[in-house]
């Protein structure tokens, strides 16, 4: 017996990726329903070799649905996730709406699977920020070995993390520059084509942005509240794939060789670390892949017990859709879906 699964936000970048990953990983669904806002009613999306017609969120009856993968933004999730959860479905939400709610577990299955046990308070489970997800997958096994004190990092985030309109803007600006047309800025505050923008989210009173704040507080919630973390988030002219330069200070000694061996055995991690030209992962290498890639593992000689890493992942997959499906698989493996457990 399979589940009835709904994907809300099915016409967006992450929603389409969720449908693809459900099919790729042979998730046991008797029925998959594509749902979006009314303006997408009747549109078609792919699910494996099937084509699904999109249904209207406002009028859809969620009774009898077991699992909802929500990727429709924070405002929609705030309104609909509690209502869907109260109707009996488990909602795995990709927005920031519920991540820091004490009643809602924030889960990366390779890192804190035990947190899922608290899902029943609201029937909502939160997916972390895309940059946080890949970061904690790499940090967890190292933290277990030598205990992390402090992380200093910079992100190199692809435009797909800001949605389809951002991808379109990179494309249209690049084309405009080649043909000497006017470069139009709508999604980003500065030109993104052939440029980098040290700005993600909204600015806060302390000078950090909300994107940087999310990485800090989510890492603490998922991994260890005692970790100190500071981030600088940068948008780069890459379509898909987030990269991170990560500097870590530990309480206990750990060598680069030890770290390399630990990460090679860690779930969800792929180590590509040859000290030669091209012996590292880049965003292009990770597109379409499930793993978080770790490269440039080396000792930081400026602090005691320090390491530096380069971490790359497909932000639409591990940073969003894949992590959501992995959470659903974790629930399945633990027998937490009520209809299947009955």
C-alpha positions as CSV (number, residue, x, y, z in Angstrom):
1,X,0.0,0.0,0.0
2,X,1.4,3.4,-1.0
3,X,0.7,6.9,0.1
4,X,-1.2,9.8,-1.3
5,X,1.3,12.6,-1.9
6,X,0.7,16.2,-2.8
7,X,3.3,18.7,-4.0
8,X,2.2,22.3,-3.4
9,X,4.1,24.8,-5.5
10,X,4.4,22.2,-8.2
11,X,5.1,24.6,-11.0
12,X,8.1,26.3,-9.4
13,X,11.8,25.2,-9.6
14,X,11.8,23.3,-6.4
15,X,8.3,21.8,-6.9
16,X,9.3,20.4,-10.2
17,X,12.4,19.0,-8.7
18,X,10.4,17.4,-5.9
19,X,8.3,15.6,-8.5
20,X,11.4,14.4,-10.3
21,X,13.1,13.1,-7.2
22,X,9.9,11.3,-5.9
23,X,10.0,9.4,-9.3
24,X,13.7,8.9,-9.3
25,X,13.8,7.4,-5.8
26,X,10.7,5.3,-6.4
27,X,8.9,6.8,-3.4
28,X,5.9,4.5,-2.7
29,X,3.1,6.8,-3.7
30,X,-0.2,5.4,-5.0
31,X,-1.1,8.9,-6.1
32,X,0.8,12.1,-6.6
33,X,-1.1,15.4,-6.9
34,X,0.4,18.6,-8.3
35,X,-1.0,21.7,-6.7
36,X,-0.3,25.4,-7.2
37,X,-2.1,28.8,-7.1
38,X,-5.2,29.4,-9.2
39,X,-3.2,31.1,-12.0
40,X,-1.5,27.7,-12.7
41,X,-4.8,25.7,-12.7
42,X,-4.7,23.2,-15.6
43,X,-1.0,23.7,-16.3
44,X,1.0,20.4,-16.8
45,X,4.0,19.2,-14.9
46,X,6.0,15.9,-15.3
47,X,6.2,13.1,-12.8
48,X,8.3,10.3,-14.2
49,X,6.8,9.3,-17.4
50,X,3.4,10.8,-16.4
51,X,2.0,14.2,-16.9
52,X,0.0,15.7,-14.1
53,X,-2.5,18.5,-14.4
54,X,-2.1,21.2,-11.7
55,X,-5.0,21.6,-9.2
56,X,-6.0,24.8,-7.4
57,X,-4.7,25.1,-3.8
58,X,-7.7,27.2,-2.7
59,X,-10.3,24.5,-3.6
60,X,-8.4,21.2,-3.1
61,X,-9.6,18.9,-0.4
62,X,-6.6,17.5,1.5
63,X,-8.6,14.9,3.4
64,X,-7.1,11.5,2.6
65,X,-3.7,13.0,1.7
66,X,-0.9,11.5,3.7
67,X,2.1,13.7,2.8
68,X,2.4,17.3,1.5
69,X,5.7,18.6,0.2
70,X,5.2,22.4,0.5
71,X,7.2,24.7,-1.7
72,X,5.0,27.7,-2.2
73,X,6.7,30.3,-0.1
74,X,6.5,31.4,3.6
75,X,3.2,33.4,3.3
76,X,1.3,30.5,1.7
77,X,2.9,28.0,4.2
78,X,1.9,30.1,7.2
79,X,-1.7,30.0,6.1
80,X,-2.0,26.5,4.7
81,X,0.4,24.2,6.5
82,X,-1.4,24.3,9.9
83,X,-4.7,23.7,8.1
84,X,-3.3,20.8,6.1
85,X,-1.6,19.3,9.2
86,X,-4.9,19.6,11.2
87,X,-6.6,17.6,8.4
88,X,-4.2,14.7,9.0
89,X,-1.4,15.1,6.4
90,X,2.2,15.6,7.3
91,X,3.6,18.8,5.8
92,X,7.3,19.0,4.9
93,X,7.8,22.7,4.3
94,X,10.6,24.2,2.2
95,X,10.1,27.9,3.3
96,X,11.5,29.7,6.2
97,X,8.1,30.0,7.8
98,X,8.4,27.3,10.4
99,X,12.2,26.7,10.8
100,X,12.7,28.4,14.1
101,X,9.3,27.5,15.6
102,X,10.0,25.5,18.7
103,X,7.1,23.2,18.0
104,X,8.5,22.2,14.5
105,X,11.5,20.0,13.9
106,X,14.1,21.3,11.5
107,X,15.6,18.1,9.9
108,X,18.5,17.0,7.8
109,X,18.3,13.2,7.8
110,X,22.1,12.6,7.7
111,X,22.5,15.0,10.7
112,X,19.6,15.0,13.2
113,X,17.2,12.2,12.3
114,X,16.0,11.9,15.9
115,X,14.5,15.4,15.7
116,X,11.7,14.1,13.5
117,X,10.0,12.5,16.5
118,X,8.5,15.9,17.4
119,X,6.6,16.2,14.1
120,X,3.2,15.4,15.5
121,X,2.9,18.7,17.5
122,X,1.7,20.5,14.4
123,X,2.2,17.8,11.7
124,X,4.8,20.1,10.2
125,X,8.5,19.4,9.5
126,X,10.8,22.2,8.3
127,X,13.4,22.0,5.6
128,X,16.4,24.2,6.3
129,X,17.8,26.9,4.1
130,X,19.6,25.5,1.1
131,X,23.0,26.8,2.2
132,X,22.5,25.4,5.7
133,X,21.6,22.0,4.5
134,X,24.8,21.3,2.6
135,X,26.9,22.9,5.3
136,X,25.6,20.8,8.2
137,X,26.0,17.6,6.2
138,X,29.7,18.4,5.9
139,X,30.1,19.7,9.5
140,X,28.3,16.9,11.4
141,X,30.9,14.1,11.1
142,X,33.7,16.5,11.9
143,X,31.8,17.9,14.9
144,X,31.3,14.3,16.2
145,X,35.1,13.8,16.0
146,X,36.6,17.0,17.3
147,X,33.7,19.3,18.4
148,X,33.3,22.5,16.5
149,X,33.8,25.8,18.3
150,X,33.5,28.4,15.5
151,X,32.7,28.6,11.8
152,X,33.6,31.5,9.5
153,X,32.2,31.1,6.0
154,X,31.4,32.7,2.7
155,X,28.7,31.4,0.3
156,X,28.7,31.6,-3.5
157,X,25.0,31.1,-4.1
158,X,23.5,30.4,-7.5
159,X,20.6,32.5,-8.8
160,X,18.2,29.5,-8.8
161,X,18.1,29.9,-5.0
162,X,16.2,33.1,-5.7
163,X,13.7,31.5,-8.0
164,X,12.9,31.2,-11.7
165,X,12.7,35.0,-12.2
166,X,16.3,35.3,-10.9
167,X,17.4,32.6,-13.4
168,X,15.6,34.5,-16.2
169,X,17.4,37.7,-15.1
170,X,20.8,36.2,-15.3
171,X,20.0,34.9,-18.8
172,X,18.5,38.1,-20.1
173,X,21.3,40.3,-18.7
174,X,24.0,38.0,-20.2
175,X,22.3,38.1,-23.6
176,X,21.8,41.9,-23.4
177,X,25.5,42.4,-22.7
178,X,26.5,40.3,-25.7
179,X,24.3,42.3,-28.1
180,X,24.7,45.8,-26.4
181,X,21.2,46.0,-25.2
182,X,20.1,47.7,-22.0
183,X,20.8,45.6,-18.9
184,X,17.6,45.6,-16.8
185,X,17.7,45.0,-13.0
186,X,14.5,43.7,-11.5
187,X,15.2,40.7,-9.2
188,X,18.6,41.8,-7.9
189,X,19.7,45.2,-6.7
190,X,22.8,45.2,-9.0
191,X,23.6,43.5,-12.3
192,X,24.2,39.8,-11.7
193,X,25.6,38.9,-15.1
194,X,29.4,38.9,-14.9
195,X,29.2,40.2,-11.4
196,X,28.9,39.0,-7.7
197,X,26.5,40.6,-5.2
198,X,27.3,40.3,-1.4
199,X,23.7,40.5,-0.4
200,X,21.1,37.7,0.3
201,X,17.8,38.5,1.8
202,X,17.1,41.7,3.7
203,X,19.5,43.8,5.8
204,X,19.2,43.6,9.6
205,X,20.1,46.2,12.2
206,X,23.5,44.6,12.9
207,X,24.6,44.7,9.3
208,X,24.0,41.1,8.6
209,X,21.4,39.9,6.1
210,X,18.5,37.5,6.8
211,X,20.2,34.9,4.6
212,X,23.3,35.1,6.8
213,X,21.2,35.0,10.0
214,X,19.3,31.9,8.8
215,X,22.6,29.9,8.3
216,X,23.7,30.8,11.9
217,X,20.5,30.0,13.7
218,X,19.5,27.0,11.7
219,X,23.0,25.4,12.2
220,X,22.6,25.9,15.9
221,X,19.1,24.3,15.9
222,X,20.1,21.4,13.7
223,X,23.6,20.6,15.0
224,X,24.6,22.3,18.2
225,X,23.5,25.6,19.8
226,X,27.0,26.2,21.2
227,X,28.6,26.6,17.8
228,X,29.6,30.2,16.9
229,X,29.1,31.0,13.2
230,X,29.4,34.0,11.0
231,X,28.6,34.0,7.3
232,X,28.9,36.3,4.3
233,X,26.4,35.4,1.6
234,X,27.2,36.2,-2.0
235,X,25.1,35.7,-5.1
236,X,27.1,34.7,-8.1
237,X,26.3,34.3,-11.8
238,X,25.8,30.6,-11.7
239,X,22.4,29.0,-12.6
240,X,22.4,26.0,-10.2
241,X,24.7,24.9,-7.4
242,X,25.7,26.6,-4.2
243,X,29.4,26.7,-3.1
244,X,30.8,27.5,0.4
245,X,34.3,28.4,1.6
246,X,34.2,27.2,5.2
247,X,36.8,27.8,7.9
248,X,36.3,25.7,11.1
249,X,37.9,26.0,14.5
250,X,37.7,22.8,16.7
251,X,38.1,22.2,20.4
252,X,40.2,19.1,19.8
253,X,43.0,18.4,17.3
254,X,42.0,17.1,13.9
255,X,44.3,16.8,10.8
256,X,43.3,17.3,7.2
257,X,44.0,13.6,6.6
258,X,41.7,12.5,9.5
259,X,39.0,14.9,8.2
260,X,39.3,13.5,4.7
261,X,38.9,9.9,5.9
262,X,36.0,10.8,8.1
263,X,34.2,12.7,5.4
264,X,34.7,9.8,2.9
265,X,32.7,7.6,5.2
266,X,30.0,10.2,6.1
267,X,26.5,9.8,4.7
268,X,25.5,12.1,1.9
269,X,29.1,13.3,1.4
270,X,31.3,12.9,-1.7
271,X,35.0,13.8,-1.2
272,X,36.8,15.1,-4.4
273,X,40.1,16.4,-3.1
274,X,43.1,15.9,-5.3
275,X,45.7,18.5,-4.8
276,X,46.1,19.2,-8.5
277,X,44.5,21.3,-11.3
278,X,40.8,20.4,-11.5
279,X,41.0,18.1,-8.5
280,X,38.0,19.7,-6.8
281,X,34.2,20.0,-7.2
282,X,32.5,23.0,-8.8
283,X,28.8,23.8,-9.2
284,X,28.6,22.3,-12.7
285,X,29.9,19.0,-11.2
286,X,27.1,18.8,-8.7
287,X,24.1,19.6,-10.8
288,X,21.6,16.7,-10.7
289,X,23.6,14.9,-8.0
290,X,22.3,13.9,-4.6
291,X,25.6,14.3,-2.7
292,X,27.2,17.2,-0.9
293,X,30.7,17.5,-2.4
294,X,33.7,18.4,-0.2
295,X,37.0,19.6,-1.6
296,X,40.1,21.6,-0.7
297,X,40.4,20.0,2.8
298,X,43.4,21.5,4.5
299,X,44.7,22.7,7.8
300,X,44.3,26.3,8.8
301,X,47.6,27.4,10.4
302,X,46.2,30.7,11.7
303,X,44.3,29.0,14.6
304,X,44.8,26.0,16.8
305,X,42.8,23.0,15.6
306,X,41.6,24.6,12.4
307,X,40.5,23.3,9.0
308,X,39.3,24.9,5.7
309,X,36.9,23.2,3.3
310,X,35.2,23.9,0.0
311,X,31.6,22.6,0.0
312,X,29.4,22.3,-3.1
313,X,25.9,21.0,-3.7
314,X,22.9,21.2,-6.0
315,X,20.8,23.7,-4.1
316,X,17.5,22.6,-5.8
317,X,18.2,19.0,-4.7
318,X,20.0,18.7,-1.3
319,X,19.3,22.3,-0.5
320,X,15.5,21.8,-1.0
321,X,13.7,19.0,-2.9
322,X,16.0,16.1,-2.1
323,X,16.1,16.9,1.6
324,X,12.3,17.1,1.7
325,X,12.0,13.7,0.1
326,X,14.7,12.2,2.4
327,X,12.6,13.4,5.4
328,X,9.6,11.6,3.9
329,X,11.7,8.5,3.5
330,X,12.9,8.8,7.1
331,X,9.2,8.9,8.2
332,X,8.4,5.9,6.1
333,X,11.3,3.9,7.5
334,X,10.2,4.7,11.0
335,X,6.6,3.8,10.4
336,X,5.4,7.3,11.2
337,X,2.7,7.6,8.5
338,X,-0.5,6.8,10.4
339,X,-2.4,5.1,7.6
340,X,0.5,2.7,6.8
341,X,1.0,2.1,10.6
342,X,-2.6,1.2,11.1
